[in-house]
Amino acid sequence: GAGVSQTPSNKVTEKGKYVELRCDPISGHTALYWYRQSLGQGPEFLIYFQGTGAADDSGLPNDRFFAVRPEGSVSTLKIQRTERGDSAVYLCASRSGAGAGELFFGEGSRLTVL
Amino acid sequence: AQKVTQAQTEISVVEKEDVTLDCVYETRDTTYYLFWYKQPPSGELVFLIRRNSFDEQNEISGRYSWNFQKSTSSFNFTITASQVVDSAVYFCALGGFYNAGNMLTFGGGTRLMVKP
């Protein structure tokens, strides 16, 4: 498709398990972002990639969270030892180049930790 | 630190009414960007507008208009003659002008319900 694709759309897991969320950005977009949106709140920045490297990971809440983008396209957000407080919608967005152009968002991956 | 406040958590109007969504921001930057995004039930954030801080000219796009007041740090969004399809959560966001990554700081959102 032409938009940002995120899988899975829904993920239910148990406390303590490991989870991977995938983002496939718009083809050719070099900038990729992960945001987390808790119920009833606005999205909160987690990490930003320019190409393959994480240019800013200051939003990651702790070392249980990690993200990669090995080939500069698809990105995976990895959460270890999940906690109930990790339950949220994880949004991915991409943009062409640097600067302040429009961000294109995916529909998100809803994570529920029981 | 940057902060965006959307004081109205939920607004309910009847179709064809005009409605204004408020947004107030805080930033130490002298130049910055402001955005509005729409989030329908599908969950995907849809870009509506971007404004530069050095351009205070108001903008109109169809039934949508935006009022940027730098003196009061506000960037309000008005929908004229609202329609049921306007029902969604609307987010105001702030981005750094010189921040190459342009990470956005979002407000808490305003849920707009337009009733027929």
Boltz contact constraints between the chains, C-beta under 6 A:
constraints:
  - contact:
      token1: [A, 41]
      token2: [B, 108]
      max_distance: 6.0
  - contact:
      token1: [A, 42]
      token2: [B, 91]
      max_distance: 6.0
  - contact:
      token1: [A, 42]
      token2: [B, 106]
      max_distance: 6.0
  - contact:
      token1: [A, 42]
      token2: [B, 107]
      max_distance: 6.0
  - contact:
      token1: [A, 42]
      token2: [B, 108]
      max_distance: 6.0
  - contact:
      token1: [A, 42]
      token2: [B, 109]
      max_distance: 6.0
  - contact:
      token1: [A, 43]
      token2: [B, 106]
      max_distance: 6.0
  - contact:
      token1: [A, 45]
      token2: [B, 103]
      max_distance: 6.0
  - contact:
      token1: [A, 48]
      token2: [B, 101]
      max_distance: 6.0
  - contact:
      token1: [A, 48]
      token2: [B, 103]
      max_distance: 6.0
  - contact:
      token1: [A, 55]
      token2: [B, 101]
      max_distance: 6.0
  - contact:
      token1: [A, 56]
      token2: [B, 101]
      max_distance: 6.0
  - contact:
      token1: [A, 98]
      token2: [B, 100]
      max_distance: 6.0
  - contact:
      token1: [A, 100]
      token2: [B, 33]
      max_distance: 6.0
  - contact:
      token1: [A, 100]
      token2: [B, 95]
      max_distance: 6.0
  - contact:
      token1: [A, 100]
      token2: [B, 102]
      max_distance: 6.0
  - contact:
      token1: [A, 102]
      token2: [B, 47]
      max_distance: 6.0
  - contact:
      token1: [A, 105]
      token2: [B, 44]
      max_distance: 6.0
  - contact:
      token1: [A, 105]
      token2: [B, 45]
      max_distance: 6.0
  - contact:
      token1: [A, 107]
      token2: [B, 42]
      max_distance: 6.0
  - contact:
      token1: [A, 107]
      token2: [B, 43]
      max_distance: 6.0
  - contact:
      token1: [A, 107]
      token2: [B, 44]
      max_distance: 6.0
  - contact:
      token1: [A, 108]
      token2: [B, 43]
      max_distance: 6.0
